[in-house]
Amino acid sequence: MDNLHLKLAEAAQAALKELYQLETPVPELQQTRKEFEGDLTLVVFPYLKSSRKGPEQTATEIGNLMVERVEEVSGFNVVKGFLNLVIADSFWLNKLETISGTENYGFKQPGEETIMVEYSSPNTNKPLHLGHIRNNLLGYSVAELLKAAGNRVIKAQIINDRGIHICKSMVAWRKFGEGETPESSGMKGDHLVGKYYVAFDKAYRAEVKQLMEAGTDEKEAKEEAPIMQEAREMLQKWEQNDPETIALWEKMNGWVYEGFEKTYERLGVDFDKYYYESQTYILGKEVVEQGLARGVFFRKDDGSVWVDLSDEGLDEKLLLRSDGTSVYMTQDIGTAIQRFEDFKDQNLNGMIYTVGNEQDYHFKVLFLILKKLGHAWADNLHHLSYGMVDLPSGKMKSREGTVVDADDLIRQMEQTAEEISEELGKTEGMSDRQKQELYHMVGLGALKYFILKVDPRKRMLFNPEESVDFQGNTGPFIQYTHARIKSLLRKGAELTLGKGTYTDLAETERNILKWLALYPQVIRQAAQEHSPAVVANYVYDLVKFYNAFYQQQPILTDSNQAAIDFRLRLSECAARVIKSGMKLLGIEVPERM
């Protein structure tokens, strides 16, 4: 479609020169609005001064010349100053041959540059929850889109495995756990550690309340609560590399990692590289000292080190405390530099951080600091900032144990998919194993599509029941349409069709071809915008076009065998693009339903 777009734009440029002696850059053509006949539109208002004619007459003159000179243009219509060009059916029929004969249609071959996409990045004191699900689905899909658009991609995460949060779970397990393990409890390791994080908070609140009842003010009570003192002492021992503390930390983190991997596998996401905060949290200190020596940063009287970003419209940012310890910004500076060093042989040229929009300021500062340090690649850093996920019941709170657990949500989605599928009779003739695979596919498809169809920047409300619907803009609706097409193709494969040529396109057929032709452009747009929603809504529109075609055309029963052959090939291409687009979202589509 891009080649035709350019050809017609250049033809319009030539027409303007021939008709009005106007030297002009290649004009931009737009997709024709759905309410008008046509495929591409030229806006003629900028050229009226040269034509010295009204908009309708100018557009008509240009249109007549393009029909005469360009074989792909079969006609046009004029709406005020808008010239709507109609592309010939022969072009669309040839396009079907191209799509049908192209492996991985829409995808570009990988180039030389590599992009790292960071996502997930959980804490090791609790299991993954709904917020992590949106993070993982966005990061994974953006990585797949970038690959499809011709980039080499490294999927990475940094695991927040140190700090007071994990010490809280460790203290609570030591006090209340009585040696409980994932094996003895039957719980996934991340759930077990999360249980003790909640237990810590419960005990902490009780101690604070007791201290306040004894006359201590609230702020002092929160500082003096014995269990919080234990957590701080444990953190100090960890930083001093105390063997017993390190052993407990490694054991409980090991439980969490095993639990995370099971969730990632069920969710269908993966990673190429793992970073751990316990290994990276001091990386930036040396970089900050070097920047201080070069005058990029400055030291205050108390010994702390800062960067002044007032010229960039921001404020001063702390990089090293007065005692020489680092802050999160320091760590992120060092980790970014380390990553580009780790993958310099793979020509790492950019990095995308998939992190919620509450960290917008943090990443703005981080990228500015890296530019000040002279790293050219800092111009290719991007914060994929996304909105939070709300539920009909309200916000989630980790410490109180009121989060929507990722594993529980996946299980709920599968159960809902089972109930609706059975009610609608979608599993007739399937074995028990096939049914379970379908429930997982539909449940996860519903969850992923519902989240990814929303622009990442928007805050969203997730409703599990609404997402599992076989009608409307949902994953199951698209999955069912794919299964329907595959059933049609199986029936068509049993037919013996004669040779023939099909030339008379119906509107519903043309609509599908036009939409299929846009797929490569859609992939590039989605990759550039870091927005899986672009692909999600494209696939939904393709499914709507196909269903209109399915309802209006006699696909297997037409008296013209050439028409049957064409419609089966059109259906096969539609199914391929539906499957390809959904795969970019991390969603599988069934062959039968």
C-alpha positions in Angstrom: 0.0 0.0 0.0 2.9 2.4 0.8 4.3 2.1 -2.8 0.9 2.9 -4.3 0.5 5.8 -1.8 3.8 7.3 -3.0 3.0 6.6 -6.7 -0.4 8.5 -6.4 1.2 11.3 -4.5 3.8 11.8 -7.1 1.1 11.6 -9.9 -0.8 14.3 -8.1 2.4 16.4 -7.9 2.9 15.9 -11.7 -0.8 16.8 -12.4 -0.4 20.1 -10.4 2.6 21.0 -12.5 1.0 20.1 -15.8 -2.3 21.8 -15.1 -1.2 24.9 -13.1 2.5 25.1 -13.6 2.8 24.6 -9.9 6.1 23.4 -8.4 5.3 21.8 -5.1 6.6 19.1 -2.8 5.0 15.7 -3.0 1.5 16.3 -1.5 0.2 14.2 1.4 -2.6 11.8 0.7 -5.0 10.8 3.5 -7.1 7.7 3.9 -10.6 8.5 2.6 -13.1 8.9 5.4 -15.4 6.0 5.8 -18.6 7.9 4.9 -17.3 8.7 1.4 -16.5 6.5 -1.6 -12.8 6.2 -2.3 -9.5 5.0 -0.9 -7.1 8.0 -0.8 -7.9 11.7 -0.6 -6.1 14.7 -1.8 -7.0 18.1 -0.2 -6.9 20.7 -3.0 -7.4 23.9 -1.0 -3.7 24.7 -0.8 -3.6 24.8 -4.6 -6.5 27.1 -5.4 -4.3 30.2 -5.7 -2.4 28.5 -8.5 -5.4 27.0 -10.2 -7.5 30.2 -9.9 -10.6 28.1 -9.9 -13.0 26.8 -7.3 -12.2 23.8 -5.1 -14.7 21.4 -6.9 -13.4 22.3 -10.4 -9.8 22.1 -9.3 -10.3 18.7 -7.8 -12.2 17.5 -10.9 -9.4 18.5 -13.2 -6.8 16.8 -11.1 -9.0 13.7 -10.8 -9.6 13.4 -14.6 -5.9 13.7 -15.3 -5.0 11.0 -12.7 -7.6 8.6 -14.1 -6.1 9.1 -17.5 -2.5 8.7 -16.5 -2.5 6.2 -13.5 -3.8 2.7 -14.2 -4.5 2.0 -10.5 -7.0 4.9 -10.4 -10.4 3.7 -11.7 -12.4 6.8 -10.7 -12.9 9.6 -8.2 -15.5 11.8 -6.5 -15.3 15.3 -5.2 -16.6 16.6 -1.9 -16.0 20.3 -1.8 -12.2 20.6 -1.8 -11.5 16.9 -1.2 -10.6 14.7 -4.2 -11.4 11.1 -3.2 -9.5 8.6 -5.5 -10.9 5.1 -6.1 -8.4 2.4 -6.6 -9.1 -0.2 -9.3 -10.2 -3.7 -8.4 -7.3 -5.1 -10.3 -4.9 -3.6 -7.8 -6.7 -5.2 -4.9 -6.9 -8.6 -6.6 -3.1 -8.4 -7.2 -2.6 -7.4 -3.6 -4.3 -10.6 -2.5 -1.8 -12.6 -4.5 1.1 -10.7 -2.8 -0.4 -11.2 0.7 -1.1 -14.9 0.1 2.4 -15.5 -1.2 4.3 -13.5 1.5 5.6 -15.4 4.5 5.2 -13.4 7.7 3.3 -10.8 5.8 3.7 -7.3 7.4 6.9 -8.1 9.2 10.3 -6.5 8.3 13.6 -8.4 8.4 15.7 -7.5 11.5 18.2 -4.6 11.0 21.4 -3.9 12.8 20.2 -2.0 15.8 19.0 -3.5 19.0 16.4 -2.2 21.5 16.1 -3.3 25.1 12.6 -3.4 26.6 12.4 -3.6 30.4 9.2 -4.8 32.0 7.7 -6.6 35.0 10.5 -5.6 37.5 8.6 -6.9 40.6 9.5 -6.8 44.3 10.3 -10.1 45.9 8.0 -9.6 49.0 4.7 -10.5 47.3 3.2 -12.2 44.3 2.4 -10.5 41.0 -0.9 -8.7 40.8 -3.2 -7.0 38.3 -0.9 -4.0 38.0 2.0 -6.3 37.1 -0.2 -8.0 34.5 -0.7 -4.8 32.6 3.0 -4.0 32.9 4.0 -7.5 31.6 1.4 -7.6 28.8 2.4 -4.1 27.5 6.2 -4.7 27.7 6.0 -8.1 26.1 3.7 -6.9 23.3 5.8 -3.8 22.6 8.9 -6.0 22.3 7.1 -8.3 19.8 5.9 -5.2 17.8 9.4 -3.8 17.7 10.7 -7.1 16.4 8.0 -7.3 13.7 9.0 -3.7 12.7 12.5 -4.8 12.0 14.4 -4.4 15.3 16.4 -6.8 17.3 15.0 -6.8 20.8 16.3 -7.8 24.3 13.5 -8.4 26.8 14.8 -7.5 30.3 13.7 -7.0 33.8 15.3 -5.8 37.0 14.1 -7.6 40.1 13.8 -5.5 43.3 15.3 -8.1 45.6 16.7 -5.9 48.4 15.5 -3.3 50.9 13.2 -3.0 53.8 10.3 -4.6 52.0 11.9 -8.1 51.7 13.2 -7.7 55.3 9.7 -7.3 56.5 8.6 -10.6 55.0 11.8 -12.3 56.4 11.2 -11.0 59.9 7.6 -12.1 59.9 8.5 -15.6 58.6 11.1 -16.0 61.3 8.7 -14.9 64.0 5.5 -16.6 62.9 6.4 -19.2 60.2 7.5 -22.2 62.2 9.6 -23.4 59.3 6.7 -23.3 56.8 7.9 -23.8 53.2 6.1 -23.9 49.8 6.3 -27.7 50.0 4.9 -28.1 53.5 2.1 -25.5 52.9 1.2 -26.4 49.3 1.5 -22.7 48.4 3.4 -21.1 45.5 6.6 -19.6 46.9 5.7 -16.0 46.0 2.3 -16.4 47.7 3.9 -17.8 50.8 6.3 -14.8 51.1 3.5 -12.4 50.4 1.5 -14.0 53.2 4.3 -13.0 55.7 4.5 -9.5 54.2 0.8 -9.1 55.1 1.5 -10.8 58.5 4.2 -8.2 59.2 1.9 -5.3 58.5 -0.8 -6.8 60.7 1.7 -7.2 63.6 3.2 -3.8 63.0 -0.2 -2.1 63.1 -1.1 -3.9 66.4 2.2 -2.8 68.0 1.7 0.8 66.9 -1.8 0.8 68.3 -0.5 -0.6 71.6 2.2 2.0 71.9 -0.3 4.8 71.1 -2.7 3.5 73.8 0.2 3.7 76.2 0.7 7.4 75.4 3.2 7.4 72.6 2.4 9.8 69.7 1.7 8.2 66.4 4.9 9.2 64.6 7.1 8.0 67.4 5.1 4.8 67.8 5.7 4.0 64.1 9.4 4.5 64.6 9.6 2.5 67.8 7.4 -0.5 67.0 9.6 -3.5 67.9 8.9 -5.5 64.7 9.9 -2.5 62.6 13.1 -2.2 64.6 13.8 -5.9 63.8 13.3 -5.2 60.1 15.7 -2.3 60.1 18.3 -4.4 62.0 17.9 -7.2 59.5 18.5 -4.8 56.6 21.7 -3.6 58.3 22.8 -7.2 58.7 22.1 -7.9 55.0 24.2 -4.9 54.0 27.0 -6.2 56.3 26.7 -9.5 54.5 25.8 -11.4 57.6 25.8 -15.2 56.6 22.6 -16.2 58.5 20.7 -13.2 57.1 22.0 -13.8 53.5 21.0 -17.5 53.7 17.5 -16.6 54.8 17.3 -13.9 52.1 18.5 -16.3 49.4 16.0 -19.0 50.5 12.9 -16.8 50.5 13.9 -15.1 47.3 14.4 -18.5 45.7 10.8 -19.4 46.6 9.6 -16.1 45.0 11.6 -16.6 41.8 10.1 -20.1 41.3 6.6 -18.7 41.9 7.2 -15.8 39.5 8.4 -18.2 36.7 5.2 -20.2 37.0 3.1 -17.1 36.6 5.1 -15.8 33.7 4.7 -19.2 32.0 0.9 -19.2 32.5 0.8 -15.5 31.3 2.8 -16.3 28.2 5.6 -13.8 28.7 9.4 -14.3 28.8 12.7 -12.6 29.3 16.2 -12.7 27.7 18.1 -11.0 30.6 17.6 -10.6 34.3 19.1 -7.9 36.4 18.9 -7.9 40.3 18.9 -4.7 42.4 21.1 -6.5 44.9 23.8 -6.5 42.2 23.2 -3.1 40.7 22.3 -0.8 43.6 25.9 0.5 44.0 26.7 0.7 40.2 26.0 4.4 39.9 28.2 5.7 42.8 31.4 5.7 40.7 29.6 7.4 37.8 28.3 10.1 40.1 31.8 10.7 41.5 33.2 11.0 37.9 30.4 13.4 37.1 31.2 15.4 40.2 34.9 15.7 39.1 33.8 16.9 35.7 31.5 19.6 37.1 28.3 17.9 35.9 27.1 17.5 39.5 27.9 19.6 42.6 28.4 18.9 46.3 26.6 20.7 49.1 28.0 21.7 52.4 26.7 18.5 54.1 28.6 16.4 51.7 25.6 15.3 49.6 25.9 15.3 45.8 23.2 16.8 43.6 22.4 17.7 39.9 21.0 21.1 39.0 18.2 20.7 36.3 16.8 24.2 36.7 17.9 25.2 33.1 15.7 22.3 31.9 12.7 23.6 33.8 13.1 21.1 36.7 14.8 21.4 40.1 17.8 20.0 42.0 18.0 16.2 42.4 19.8 14.3 45.1 22.3 11.6 43.8 24.3 10.7 46.9 23.3 11.3 50.5 25.6 13.1 52.9 26.8 9.7 54.3 27.8 8.6 50.7 25.0 6.1 50.2 23.1 6.0 46.9 19.5 6.6 46.0 17.3 5.0 43.4 18.3 7.5 40.8 22.0 6.7 41.4 21.3 3.0 40.8 19.3 3.6 37.6 22.1 5.7 36.2 24.6 2.9 36.8 22.3 0.2 35.6 21.5 2.0 32.3 25.2 2.5 31.6 25.9 -1.1 32.5 23.3 -2.4 30.1 24.8 -0.5 27.2 28.1 -1.9 28.1 26.7 -5.5 28.4 25.2 -5.4 24.9 27.6 -3.2 23.0 28.5 -6.1 20.8 24.8 -6.4 19.8 24.7 -2.7 18.9 22.2 -1.7 21.7 20.9 1.7 20.6 17.8 2.3 22.7 15.9 1.3 25.8 12.3 1.3 26.8 11.2 1.3 30.4 7.7 -0.1 31.0 6.8 1.6 34.3 3.6 3.2 35.6 3.0 6.9 35.1 3.6 7.7 38.8 7.3 7.6 37.8 7.1 10.1 34.9 9.2 12.7 36.7 11.8 10.1 37.7 12.5 9.0 34.1 12.5 12.6 32.9 15.3 13.3 35.3 17.1 10.1 34.6 17.3 10.7 30.9 18.4 14.3 31.4 21.2 13.2 33.7 22.4 10.6 31.2 22.5 13.3 28.5 24.5 15.6 30.7 27.0 12.7 31.2 27.5 12.7 27.5 25.9 9.4 26.5 24.6 9.8 22.9 22.2 6.8 23.3 20.3 8.8 26.0 18.3 10.4 23.1 17.0 6.9 22.4 15.6 6.2 25.9 11.9 6.1 26.3 9.5 5.7 29.3 6.5 3.6 28.3 4.3 5.4 30.8 1.0 3.7 31.5 -2.0 4.3 33.6 -3.1 2.4 36.6 -5.7 -0.4 36.5 -8.7 0.0 38.7 -11.4 -2.5 39.6 -15.1 -2.1 40.1 -14.4 -2.6 43.8 -11.7 0.1 44.0 -8.0 0.4 44.4 -5.6 -2.4 45.5 -3.5 -2.4 48.6 -0.5 -4.8 48.9 0.2 -4.5 52.6 -3.4 -5.2 53.5 -3.6 -8.2 51.2 -6.4 -6.7 49.1 -4.6 -6.9 45.7 -6.0 -8.8 42.8 -3.5 -11.7 42.6 -2.3 -12.5 39.1 -2.7 -16.3 39.6 -6.1 -16.0 41.0 -7.2 -13.7 38.2 -5.9 -16.0 35.5 -7.8 -18.9 37.2 -10.9 -16.8 37.4 -10.7 -15.9 33.7 -10.4 -19.6 32.8 -13.4 -20.5 34.9 -15.4 -17.7 33.4 -14.4 -18.8 29.9 -15.4 -22.4 30.8 -18.9 -21.3 32.0 -19.6 -19.1 29.0 -18.2 -21.6 26.5 -20.3 -24.4 27.9 -23.4 -22.2 28.0 -23.0 -21.3 24.3 -22.1 -24.8 23.2 -18.6 -23.9 22.0 -17.0 -27.1 23.1 -19.1 -29.8 21.5 -17.1 -32.8 20.3 -14.0 -31.8 22.2 -12.0 -34.0 24.5 -11.5 -32.9 28.1 -7.9 -31.9 27.3 -9.0 -29.9 24.3 -11.6 -28.2 26.5 -9.1 -27.2 29.2 -6.7 -25.8 26.5 -9.6 -23.8 25.1 -10.7 -22.4 28.4 -7.1 -21.3 29.1 -6.8 -19.8 25.6 -10.1 -17.9 25.8 -9.6 -16.8 29.4 -6.1 -15.4 28.8 -7.2 -14.0 25.4 -10.0 -12.1 27.1 -7.7 -10.8 29.8 -4.9 -9.7 27.5 -7.1 -8.2 24.8 -9.2 -6.2 27.3 -6.1 -4.6 28.7 -4.1 -4.1 25.5 -7.0 -2.6 23.5 -6.8 0.5 25.7 -4.2 3.2 25.0 -1.3 2.5 27.4 -1.4 6.1 28.6 -5.0 5.9 29.9 -6.0 4.7 33.3 -8.4 1.8 32.9 -11.2 -0.1 34.7 -10.9 -3.8 34.4 -14.1 -5.8 34.5 -13.4 -9.6 34.2 -17.0 -10.5 33.4 -17.2 -7.9 30.6 -14.0 -9.1 29.0 -15.2 -12.6 28.4 -17.9 -11.9 25.9 -18.3 -13.5 22.5 -19.8 -10.3 21.1 -18.3 -6.9 20.7 -14.7 -5.6 21.0 -13.3 -8.6 23.0 -10.7 -11.2 22.6 -13.2 -14.1 22.6 -15.1 -12.5 19.7 -12.0 -12.3 17.7 -10.9 -15.9 18.6 -14.4 -17.2 17.7 -14.2 -15.5 14.3 -10.8 -17.1 13.6 -12.2 -20.5 14.5 -15.2 -19.9 12.2 -12.9 -19.0 9.3 -10.7 -22.1 9.9 -13.9 -24.3 9.9 -14.9 -22.7 6.6 -11.5 -23.4 5.1 -11.6 -27.1 6.2 -15.0 -27.4 4.4 -13.6 -25.6 1.4 -10.6 -27.9 1.2 -13.0 -30.8 0.4 -14.4 -29.0 -2.7 -13.1 -29.6 -6.2 -12.9 -26.2 -7.9 -12.3 -25.5 -11.6 -10.0 -22.8 -13.0 -11.4 -19.3 -13.5 -10.8 -15.6 -13.0 -12.7 -13.5 -10.5 -12.9 -9.8 -11.3 -16.1 -8.4 -9.9 -15.3 -7.4 -6.3 -18.1 -6.9 -3.9 -17.8 -4.0 -1.4 -17.4 -6.3 1.5 -14.6 -8.1 -0.3 -12.9 -4.8 -1.2 -13.1 -3.7 2.4 -11.2 -6.7 3.6 -8.5 -6.4 1.0 -8.1 -2.7 1.8 -7.7 -3.5 5.5 -5.3 -6.3 4.9 -3.1 -4.0 2.8 -2.7 -1.7 5.8 -1.3 -4.4 8.1 2.4 -3.6 7.5 1.7 0.1 8.1 -0.2 -0.7 11.3 2.7 -2.7 12.7 5.1 0.1 12.1 2.7 2.6 13.6 2.1 0.5 16.7 5.9 0.0 17.1 6.6 3.7 16.7 3.9 4.7 19.2 4.7 1.8 21.6 1.0 1.0 21.6 -0.4 -2.5 21.2 -3.8 -0.9 21.1 -3.2 0.1 17.5 -2.9 -3.6 16.5 -5.7 -4.7 18.8 -8.3 -2.3 17.3 -7.0 -3.0 13.8 -7.7 -6.7 14.2 -11.1 -6.0 15.7 -12.0 -3.9 12.6 -10.7 -6.6 10.3 -12.9 -9.1 12.1 -15.9 -6.8 11.7 -15.2 -6.5 8.0 -14.9 -10.2 7.7 -18.1 -10.9 9.5 -20.0 -8.5 7.2 -18.5 -10.4 4.2 -19.4 -13.7 5.8 -23.0 -12.7 6.2 -23.5 -11.2 2.7 -21.5 -13.4 0.4 -22.2 -17.1 -0.5 -18.7 -18.3 0.1 -19.0 -22.0 -0.5 -22.3 -22.0 -2.5 -21.8 -19.5 -5.3 -22.5 -20.8 -8.8 -19.2 -19.2 -9.9 -16.4 -21.5 -8.9 -13.8 -18.7 -9.4 -15.8 -16.7 -6.8 -15.6 -19.6 -4.3 -11.8 -20.0 -4.9 -11.3 -16.2 -4.5 -13.4 -16.0 -1.3 -11.6 -19.0 0.3 -8.2 -17.4 -0.4 -9.5 -14.1 0.9 -10.7 -15.9 4.1 -7.3 -17.7 4.4 -5.4 -14.4 4.3 -7.8 -12.8 6.8 -7.3 -15.7 9.2 -3.5 -15.4 8.8 -3.5 -11.7 9.6 -5.9 -12.2 12.6 -3.6 -14.9 14.0 -0.5 -12.8 13.3 -2.0 -9.6 14.9 -3.2 -11.5 18.0 0.2 -13.2 18.4 1.8 -9.7 18.5 -0.5 -9.1 21.5 0.6 -12.4 23.0 -2.8 -14.0 22.3 -3.4 -17.4 20.8 -6.4 -18.1 18.6 -8.1 -21.5 18.3 -8.5 -23.7 15.2 -11.8 -25.0 16.5 -14.5 -23.6 18.8 
